[in-house]
Every structure is written in C-alpha cells, then in structure tokens.
Amino acid sequence: MNSTVVSFFSQFEFFNDAVKSLSETLGFNTYAAVSLLVFLVAATVLTIVCATIGGLGTYAERKISADIQARVGPNRVGPYGLLQPLADALKLLTKEDIFPANADKFMFYLAPFLCVLGVFTTLAVLPVSSGLTLTHLNVGVFYIIAVSSLVGVGVFLGGYASNSKWSMLGGMRGASQIISYEVPITISIIAIVVLSGGMSFEKIVSSQGGLPHQWFIFHNPFTFIGFFIFFVSGLAETNRAPFDLPEAESELVSGYHTEYTGMRFALFALAEYVEIFVLCAVASTLFLGGYQLPLPETIVSKMPAAAVQLWQTVIFFIKALALYYVVIWVRWTLPRIRVDRLMSICWKVLTPFAIFNLIGVSIWMVVFKGESLLKIIFH
C-alpha cells in the first residue's frame, strides 16, 4: 500500500524519467520540486471535487426533500435543474456585501474563512484510495478531530461578531453543541483505534476488508452500536437536523449567519455541505471498509495499478455519498429537538454508551484476541 499520492506516482517509470530529465536540464535534483507540484495538483483536484460535491449537495437536498414531500424541486435551470447551484453561486456573487454598523469587523470577516479552513484541511488525511491520499499521518484521526474544531470556532465567532442577539444565540448554541458532541465522536474513534492498532487512516482501512463481514461495523456488537453513536454525533457536529439549533430558522431567523450576505453567507453554506461529505467519508473509512474493493486480494494484485486506484476511488465515493443521502433523508424526516434535550442526549445517552463501547471493545480484544464475531461463529 502506498502512503501518499507522491509515493504512488514515484513507482512509475514516467515519473522517475521526468524527474531525471528535469534534473539534468536544470543541473540540480528536482525530486522535491516535482513531488511538491504533484501534491499541489492532487490537493487542488480534491478540493475542487469536494467543493463541487458541496455545491451539488444543495441541489440534492432540495430534490430529495421534494421527493419526500411530493414536490418537484429545482427543474428550471439546466436539465432537471442541475445548474441551479451555479445560478445560486452567480446570485450570491452579485449580492451586496453588507457589514453591520456595530459588528466586530475583523472577527465578522474571519468567521466564514475559519469554517472553510476547518473543513478543507481535513481533506489532507482523507484516504480516497490506497495511492491517492494527500499525506499519511500516524495520528491522522487526532489531526482530523483537531482541525475540524475550527468550524465550531467559526460558528461562534460568526454569531458573536455580528452584534445581533439572534446571531449570538445561534453562535452559543453552535459552540456548546459542537464542543459537547466531540466527546462521543472522539471516544467512538478511539474504540476503532484500539481495534485496528493504529491512529492512521491507512492502518484502519488496511485492518478491514472489502466485504461487509470484514468491516468494523460488523466486527462485534460494540462497534455496531459505536457506528450509530458516531453518526448521530456527527449530525450534531455538522449542525444538521434534528440538531440544527444553531440555525433554527423558525426561531432565530437564520441563526449565527443571520447578518451575513453574498459570498460570506455562501462560505458558511459551502463549509456545512462539504463537512457533511467529510463526516460521511470518515464514517465509511472507520466502519465500512473505506476504499477496500469487495474482491479477493489475489484478484486485486493482478489488476493494473491505475484500475485499482480508479475502482477504489469509486467505492470510496459510493459509500460516502450513500451516507450523504441518509443525512439528507434524516433532516426531512425528524423534527428539531429542544436544546436541553439535545444536551441531555449527548451527556446522558451517547457519551455513556460510547464509554461502554470503548471498554467493551478493549475487553473483546483481550478475550477473543481481536477476532470478529462472525469469524468466531462460523469457524
């Protein structure tokens, strides 16, 4: 398995020949420069793809909600309304950038960029395939928890800096909600770290197989429950219904970004929809086998390297987008809950169960020597 996109391309002759030719032409070793260029191109492509998914997420949201509510949804701009996100982007670009008179200008402008930064920096360790990961960190899971926390800071600053009571209420709800639900999320991830024996996503994916019975979600009863704890907590972390209290249009006008207009508002929306994709991608990586192909290793080893990477990428996006659909489905199915009940669910239900699951996985590793439940039953 290749750790990064650079090491993947370095195994091909055309890459090494290009580096050698360029080094001879310029008179010094250009491996580092070419590696940096490959990394930047891959990072740019992944960012554009995820931003596109975020934009199309608004279209998917409206289409799926329309189906659930027996409506039509966007169907005017482009075939089947597919160009509606582009029309929305053009509209937001041309809208006036309004700044509240008594707002904190620096923090007001900083907040949406913190949200976008917190989301897109998580892409650095997202394992799209075995050879198309931007970077391999031995503490990848802690890195993604740390940088994603910037979203909570951006949400709070957006509400605080606006000098609006409605925005402030939304920002405070968002901060308390995101900080609280990070606890069961982190504990659930630690359980997977115990199971896989490593904190890198590369190690976690390689510890699973491509078939459902080889995924961590079906490894033992504790990881099965842990998946739902992680997913529900992730919905709260991304401010999605039924946990969308930071926005709560029926209560707070538009929550923490009430005073934002134009592209600054669009940055909050983009960060939210890309964060949903990141949540689904991380969930599929931790519990659903990630990019692993549902084929025997003997067959995979005989496939061309490019074909393996292509199909692994397809599998990765299928799993992530399937969970993306579930996130949208849940929003248009369940009503919003009260803020006191939201905190009670976190501290009185999800966190105790997450701790119980962590202890259960630790005991399982000792007693059954890491074997899965299905393997124990059928062997």
Secondary structure, 3 states (H helix, E strand, C coil): CCCCHHHHHCCCHHHHHHHHHHHHHHCCCCHHHHHHHHHHHHHHHHHHHHHHHHHHHHHHHHHHHHHHCCCCCCCCCCHHHCCHHHHHHHHHHHCCCCCCCCCCHHHHHHHHHHHHHHHHHHHHHCCCCCCCCCCCCCCHHHHHHHHHHHHHHHHHHHHHHCCCHHHHHHHHHHHHHHHHHHHHHHHHHHHHHHHHCCCCHHHHHHCCCCCHHHCHHHCCHHHHHHHHHHHHHHHHHCCCCCCCCCCCHHHHCCHHHCCCCHHHHHHHHHHHHHHHHHHHHHHHHHHCCCCCCCCCHHHHHHCCHHHHHHHHHHHHHHHHHHHHHHHHHHHCCCCCCCHHHHHHHHHHHHHHHHHHHHHHHHHHHHHCCCCCHHHHHHC
